[in-house]
Amino acid sequence: MTYTHPSQPTDEAIEYYFAPLVRSARGRDQVHAYTLALDQNSLAGIEPALKRCQVPVRIVWGTGDTIFSASSADYLDRTLGNSRGVRRVPGARLFFPEEYPDLLAEEARHLWGARPR
């Protein structure tokens, strides 16, 4: 549901990511609390501050994501005060940055001014 390629994540990645989180009761409680916190939009109520923000931002959005609305990318682009636009990655899902690190590195270099567009 969150990876573009059916082979992802690998068993090794799942073990690496989740084993430390579920090893203890405290870790499981923290994961549970984090999951519950995702129910609320963390940007709700701060739109005026986001509009004033002058930190350069580039939005890279997977078009195959079924968790977040496709219109969210445009909302962020309109709302962030110094947005440098949206790059849509066809078919990519929520955790695509892990699957396409070169694409993210390219966007970061452009955003940080290392290579002109």
Secondary structure by P-SEA (a helix, b strand, c coil): ccccccccccaaaaaaccccccccaaaaaaaaaaaaaacccccccaaaaaaacccbbbbbbbccccccccaaaaaaaaccccccbbbbccccccccccccaaaaaaaaaaaaccccc
